[in-house]
């Protein structure tokens, strides 16, 4: 597997919907940075990997569901950078392994399963001490890379990925799908005060993430970690495009994703980016954005999850 990471392309979307709204629409293709460690997952892992290396840890331990992009990326990154990896998986083992977990095992990750009740305690000192006693000195990365190292990495998504210095400031709104809120927090910390970050939670009743975002922003600013600005740019949550909740889809979303890919050559993952792109296009139809605005949609990767999702949908369709 290659150690080469490519600068993410910036792709303009020539959409009739955007033209009618008089809005310029671009996509930052983080999905094209690396075959396996791409999207926002790389940015959330980057400083966790560096800290683990600096502290001479040889083993990474992290958490995720059976179809987790984070588990997939951590397994690949561990293999690339010489770490042993342990994935603590929510729920019971199911054989044969799905494509995500099969890949993780191929990359050398050891899988450990916790029932859902124990898994809910994953961030508690008691469970983490139990895991350290079981597996020895491990560097623990929280689910989704959601810690201050993850936020720090995400502060680099916009500015560092732009084709020319300062080009990031050409965009009025930066839109991103939202799971743990780490990516949104990092982006908000990296924007000029004239810009606005808009997050589309993929979970049902995602308004609770506002508190998570505020906590991440407050803790990061108090941490002494590098930051471009003394306060974050404005941000908001648009909670109307979860399609029933995490990893839930319907025919409208599937059709939209397929048509968008065919029309613009941008593949979308069903769990995250398809929901955000659908939401943006719907808001454009409603006149949500001011005429003359420029929008940047962050493609956060996760395309590996489509294989497992399509297998699940095929099984359900036969029931």
FILUMNU-179271 format. One record per residue (C-alpha): x, y, z; residue number from 1. Coordinates in steps of 0.25 Angstrom, whole numbers, plus 5000, padded with zeros to 4 digits. Example, Ala and Ser with C-alpha at 12.3 -4.5 7.8 and 13.67 -1.06 7.14 Angstrom:
2
+------+------+------+-----+
:    X :    Y :    Z : num :
+------+------+------+-----+
: 5049 : 4982 : 5031 :   1 :
: 5055 : 4996 : 5029 :   2 :
+------+------+------+-----+
END
This chain:
319
+------+------+------+-----+
:    X :    Y :    Z : num :
+------+------+------+-----+
: 5000 : 5000 : 5000 :   1 :
: 5005 : 5014 : 4996 :   2 :
: 5010 : 5024 : 5006 :   3 :
: 5007 : 5035 : 4996 :   4 :
: 4996 : 5045 : 5000 :   5 :
: 4991 : 5054 : 4988 :   6 :
: 4986 : 5068 : 4990 :   7 :
: 4971 : 5067 : 4989 :   8 :
: 4965 : 5073 : 4976 :   9 :
: 4955 : 5084 : 4976 :  10 :
: 4944 : 5081 : 4966 :  11 :
: 4934 : 5091 : 4961 :  12 :
: 4919 : 5085 : 4960 :  13 :
: 4912 : 5091 : 4948 :  14 :
: 4898 : 5089 : 4953 :  15 :
: 4885 : 5095 : 4947 :  16 :
: 4880 : 5096 : 4961 :  17 :
: 4892 : 5104 : 4966 :  18 :
: 4891 : 5113 : 4953 :  19 :
: 4877 : 5116 : 4956 :  20 :
: 4881 : 5120 : 4970 :  21 :
: 4892 : 5128 : 4965 :  22 :
: 4902 : 5121 : 4974 :  23 :
: 4916 : 5115 : 4971 :  24 :
: 4917 : 5101 : 4976 :  25 :
: 4930 : 5093 : 4978 :  26 :
: 4934 : 5080 : 4984 :  27 :
: 4947 : 5078 : 4992 :  28 :
: 4950 : 5063 : 4988 :  29 :
: 4957 : 5058 : 5001 :  30 :
: 4952 : 5044 : 4996 :  31 :
: 4964 : 5045 : 4986 :  32 :
: 4975 : 5047 : 4995 :  33 :
: 4979 : 5032 : 4997 :  34 :
: 4972 : 5019 : 4994 :  35 :
: 4970 : 5015 : 5008 :  36 :
: 4973 : 5026 : 5018 :  37 :
: 4965 : 5037 : 5012 :  38 :
: 4955 : 5047 : 5015 :  39 :
: 4953 : 5054 : 5028 :  40 :
: 4958 : 5041 : 5035 :  41 :
: 4973 : 5044 : 5031 :  42 :
: 4972 : 5058 : 5037 :  43 :
: 4966 : 5052 : 5050 :  44 :
: 4977 : 5041 : 5051 :  45 :
: 4989 : 5050 : 5047 :  46 :
: 4992 : 5056 : 5060 :  47 :
: 4988 : 5044 : 5068 :  48 :
: 4998 : 5036 : 5060 :  49 :
: 5009 : 5046 : 5063 :  50 :
: 5006 : 5046 : 5078 :  51 :
: 5006 : 5031 : 5078 :  52 :
: 5020 : 5031 : 5071 :  53 :
: 5026 : 5042 : 5080 :  54 :
: 5022 : 5034 : 5092 :  55 :
: 5027 : 5021 : 5087 :  56 :
: 5014 : 5014 : 5086 :  57 :
: 5014 : 5002 : 5077 :  58 :
: 5000 : 4998 : 5078 :  59 :
: 4987 : 5007 : 5075 :  60 :
: 4974 : 5003 : 5080 :  61 :
: 4961 : 5009 : 5076 :  62 :
: 4946 : 5007 : 5075 :  63 :
: 4935 : 5006 : 5064 :  64 :
: 4923 : 4999 : 5058 :  65 :
: 4924 : 4988 : 5049 :  66 :
: 4923 : 4997 : 5037 :  67 :
: 4932 : 5008 : 5042 :  68 :
: 4940 : 5017 : 5033 :  69 :
: 4949 : 5020 : 5045 :  70 :
: 4952 : 5005 : 5048 :  71 :
: 4955 : 5003 : 5033 :  72 :
: 4965 : 5015 : 5032 :  73 :
: 4972 : 5013 : 5046 :  74 :
: 4975 : 4998 : 5041 :  75 :
: 4981 : 5003 : 5028 :  76 :
: 4988 : 5015 : 5035 :  77 :
: 4994 : 5005 : 5045 :  78 :
: 4999 : 4996 : 5034 :  79 :
: 5005 : 5008 : 5027 :  80 :
: 5012 : 5014 : 5039 :  81 :
: 5016 : 5002 : 5046 :  82 :
: 5006 : 5001 : 5058 :  83 :
: 5000 : 4989 : 5063 :  84 :
: 4985 : 4992 : 5063 :  85 :
: 4973 : 4987 : 5072 :  86 :
: 4959 : 4990 : 5068 :  87 :
: 4948 : 4989 : 5079 :  88 :
: 4935 : 4986 : 5071 :  89 :
: 4921 : 4989 : 5076 :  90 :
: 4912 : 4977 : 5077 :  91 :
: 4915 : 4962 : 5075 :  92 :
: 4924 : 4956 : 5064 :  93 :
: 4916 : 4952 : 5052 :  94 :
: 4923 : 4942 : 5042 :  95 :
: 4926 : 4943 : 5031 :  96 :
: 4932 : 4957 : 5033 :  97 :
: 4926 : 4968 : 5025 :  98 :
: 4936 : 4976 : 5015 :  99 :
: 4940 : 4986 : 5025 : 100 :
: 4944 : 4977 : 5036 : 101 :
: 4950 : 4967 : 5026 : 102 :
: 4959 : 4978 : 5021 : 103 :
: 4963 : 4982 : 5035 : 104 :
: 4967 : 4968 : 5038 : 105 :
: 4975 : 4968 : 5025 : 106 :
: 4983 : 4980 : 5030 : 107 :
: 4986 : 4973 : 5042 : 108 :
: 4976 : 4979 : 5052 : 109 :
: 4972 : 4970 : 5064 : 110 :
: 4957 : 4970 : 5066 : 111 :
: 4950 : 4970 : 5079 : 112 :
: 4935 : 4970 : 5082 : 113 :
: 4928 : 4977 : 5093 : 114 :
: 4913 : 4976 : 5096 : 115 :
: 4905 : 4989 : 5094 : 116 :
: 4904 : 4991 : 5109 : 117 :
: 4919 : 4990 : 5111 : 118 :
: 4922 : 4998 : 5098 : 119 :
: 4914 : 5010 : 5103 : 120 :
: 4925 : 5011 : 5114 : 121 :
: 4936 : 5012 : 5104 : 122 :
: 4940 : 5026 : 5109 : 123 :
: 4940 : 5023 : 5124 : 124 :
: 4953 : 5022 : 5131 : 125 :
: 4949 : 5008 : 5137 : 126 :
: 4947 : 5002 : 5123 : 127 :
: 4959 : 5008 : 5117 : 128 :
: 4967 : 5003 : 5129 : 129 :
: 4961 : 4989 : 5127 : 130 :
: 4966 : 4989 : 5112 : 131 :
: 4980 : 4994 : 5116 : 132 :
: 4981 : 4982 : 5126 : 133 :
: 4976 : 4973 : 5115 : 134 :
: 4985 : 4978 : 5104 : 135 :
: 4997 : 4985 : 5111 : 136 :
: 5001 : 4999 : 5107 : 137 :
: 4992 : 5003 : 5096 : 138 :
: 4990 : 5017 : 5091 : 139 :
: 4975 : 5019 : 5091 : 140 :
: 4968 : 5027 : 5080 : 141 :
: 4953 : 5030 : 5083 : 142 :
: 4943 : 5026 : 5073 : 143 :
: 4943 : 5034 : 5060 : 144 :
: 4956 : 5040 : 5065 : 145 :
: 4948 : 5050 : 5073 : 146 :
: 4958 : 5057 : 5082 : 147 :
: 4966 : 5069 : 5082 : 148 :
: 4977 : 5063 : 5072 : 149 :
: 4965 : 5060 : 5063 : 150 :
: 4960 : 5074 : 5064 : 151 :
: 4975 : 5079 : 5061 : 152 :
: 4976 : 5071 : 5049 : 153 :
: 4962 : 5076 : 5044 : 154 :
: 4967 : 5091 : 5045 : 155 :
: 4976 : 5087 : 5033 : 156 :
: 4965 : 5082 : 5024 : 157 :
: 4961 : 5095 : 5017 : 158 :
: 4974 : 5104 : 5017 : 159 :
: 4984 : 5093 : 5014 : 160 :
: 4976 : 5087 : 5004 : 161 :
: 4974 : 5099 : 4995 : 162 :
: 4981 : 5100 : 4982 : 163 :
: 4987 : 5114 : 4985 : 164 :
: 4989 : 5121 : 4998 : 165 :
: 4977 : 5129 : 5002 : 166 :
: 4967 : 5122 : 4993 : 167 :
: 4959 : 5117 : 5004 : 168 :
: 4954 : 5130 : 5007 : 169 :
: 4947 : 5131 : 4993 : 170 :
: 4936 : 5122 : 4999 : 171 :
: 4924 : 5128 : 5007 : 172 :
: 4919 : 5115 : 5013 : 173 :
: 4927 : 5102 : 5016 : 174 :
: 4917 : 5090 : 5017 : 175 :
: 4921 : 5076 : 5023 : 176 :
: 4913 : 5064 : 5028 : 177 :
: 4914 : 5062 : 5043 : 178 :
: 4915 : 5050 : 5051 : 179 :
: 4923 : 5053 : 5064 : 180 :
: 4925 : 5068 : 5061 : 181 :
: 4940 : 5067 : 5061 : 182 :
: 4941 : 5071 : 5046 : 183 :
: 4932 : 5083 : 5048 : 184 :
: 4939 : 5088 : 5060 : 185 :
: 4952 : 5088 : 5053 : 186 :
: 4947 : 5095 : 5041 : 187 :
: 4940 : 5105 : 5049 : 188 :
: 4953 : 5108 : 5056 : 189 :
: 4960 : 5110 : 5042 : 190 :
: 4951 : 5120 : 5035 : 191 :
: 4951 : 5135 : 5034 : 192 :
: 4940 : 5142 : 5042 : 193 :
: 4933 : 5145 : 5029 : 194 :
: 4931 : 5131 : 5026 : 195 :
: 4921 : 5121 : 5032 : 196 :
: 4922 : 5106 : 5034 : 197 :
: 4909 : 5098 : 5032 : 198 :
: 4908 : 5083 : 5037 : 199 :
: 4898 : 5073 : 5033 : 200 :
: 4896 : 5063 : 5044 : 201 :
: 4894 : 5049 : 5039 : 202 :
: 4888 : 5044 : 5052 : 203 :
: 4873 : 5046 : 5056 : 204 :
: 4871 : 5058 : 5066 : 205 :
: 4885 : 5063 : 5063 : 206 :
: 4882 : 5076 : 5070 : 207 :
: 4889 : 5070 : 5082 : 208 :
: 4902 : 5072 : 5074 : 209 :
: 4902 : 5087 : 5077 : 210 :
: 4906 : 5084 : 5091 : 211 :
: 4917 : 5074 : 5086 : 212 :
: 4923 : 5085 : 5077 : 213 :
: 4923 : 5096 : 5087 : 214 :
: 4930 : 5087 : 5097 : 215 :
: 4941 : 5083 : 5086 : 216 :
: 4943 : 5098 : 5082 : 217 :
: 4944 : 5102 : 5097 : 218 :
: 4954 : 5091 : 5100 : 219 :
: 4962 : 5093 : 5088 : 220 :
: 4964 : 5108 : 5090 : 221 :
: 4968 : 5105 : 5104 : 222 :
: 4978 : 5094 : 5101 : 223 :
: 4989 : 5103 : 5095 : 224 :
: 4989 : 5095 : 5082 : 225 :
: 4991 : 5103 : 5069 : 226 :
: 4980 : 5112 : 5064 : 227 :
: 4979 : 5122 : 5053 : 228 :
: 4968 : 5130 : 5060 : 229 :
: 4965 : 5134 : 5074 : 230 :
: 4950 : 5130 : 5072 : 231 :
: 4943 : 5121 : 5063 : 232 :
: 4935 : 5125 : 5051 : 233 :
: 4920 : 5124 : 5051 : 234 :
: 4914 : 5111 : 5049 : 235 :
: 4900 : 5104 : 5049 : 236 :
: 4894 : 5090 : 5049 : 237 :
: 4884 : 5087 : 5038 : 238 :
: 4877 : 5075 : 5044 : 239 :
: 4866 : 5071 : 5034 : 240 :
: 4874 : 5062 : 5025 : 241 :
: 4877 : 5050 : 5033 : 242 :
: 4867 : 5041 : 5026 : 243 :
: 4863 : 5033 : 5038 : 244 :
: 4876 : 5033 : 5046 : 245 :
: 4890 : 5028 : 5045 : 246 :
: 4892 : 5018 : 5033 : 247 :
: 4878 : 5019 : 5029 : 248 :
: 4874 : 5022 : 5015 : 249 :
: 4862 : 5022 : 5006 : 250 :
: 4859 : 5021 : 4991 : 251 :
: 4860 : 5036 : 4989 : 252 :
: 4874 : 5037 : 4995 : 253 :
: 4879 : 5025 : 4987 : 254 :
: 4873 : 5031 : 4974 : 255 :
: 4879 : 5044 : 4977 : 256 :
: 4893 : 5038 : 4980 : 257 :
: 4893 : 5030 : 4967 : 258 :
: 4888 : 5042 : 4958 : 259 :
: 4898 : 5052 : 4965 : 260 :
: 4910 : 5042 : 4962 : 261 :
: 4905 : 5040 : 4948 : 262 :
: 4904 : 5055 : 4945 : 263 :
: 4916 : 5060 : 4952 : 264 :
: 4926 : 5049 : 4953 : 265 :
: 4926 : 5050 : 4969 : 266 :
: 4923 : 5037 : 4976 : 267 :
: 4916 : 5039 : 4989 : 268 :
: 4915 : 5030 : 5001 : 269 :
: 4901 : 5027 : 5006 : 270 :
: 4904 : 5029 : 5021 : 271 :
: 4910 : 5043 : 5021 : 272 :
: 4913 : 5051 : 5008 : 273 :
: 4900 : 5047 : 5000 : 274 :
: 4891 : 5053 : 5012 : 275 :
: 4899 : 5066 : 5012 : 276 :
: 4899 : 5067 : 4997 : 277 :
: 4884 : 5064 : 4996 : 278 :
: 4882 : 5075 : 5007 : 279 :
: 4890 : 5085 : 5000 : 280 :
: 4883 : 5083 : 4987 : 281 :
: 4870 : 5084 : 4993 : 282 :
: 4873 : 5097 : 5001 : 283 :
: 4878 : 5103 : 4988 : 284 :
: 4864 : 5100 : 4982 : 285 :
: 4858 : 5107 : 4994 : 286 :
: 4867 : 5119 : 4992 : 287 :
: 4874 : 5117 : 5006 : 288 :
: 4887 : 5123 : 5001 : 289 :
: 4888 : 5137 : 4996 : 290 :
: 4890 : 5140 : 4981 : 291 :
: 4905 : 5141 : 4978 : 292 :
: 4909 : 5132 : 4989 : 293 :
: 4920 : 5122 : 4987 : 294 :
: 4919 : 5108 : 4994 : 295 :
: 4930 : 5098 : 4997 : 296 :
: 4925 : 5084 : 5000 : 297 :
: 4935 : 5075 : 5007 : 298 :
: 4935 : 5061 : 5002 : 299 :
: 4939 : 5053 : 5014 : 300 :
: 4941 : 5040 : 5008 : 301 :
: 4935 : 5027 : 5014 : 302 :
: 4932 : 5021 : 5000 : 303 :
: 4937 : 5008 : 5005 : 304 :
: 4924 : 5007 : 5013 : 305 :
: 4916 : 5006 : 5001 : 306 :
: 4919 : 4992 : 4998 : 307 :
: 4914 : 4987 : 5012 : 308 :
: 4902 : 4996 : 5011 : 309 :
: 4898 : 4991 : 4997 : 310 :
: 4900 : 4976 : 5003 : 311 :
: 4890 : 4980 : 5014 : 312 :
: 4880 : 4986 : 5005 : 313 :
: 4880 : 4974 : 4996 : 314 :
: 4878 : 4965 : 5008 : 315 :
: 4866 : 4974 : 5012 : 316 :
: 4860 : 4974 : 4998 : 317 :
: 4859 : 4959 : 4998 : 318 :
: 4852 : 4958 : 5012 : 319 :
+------+------+------+-----+
END
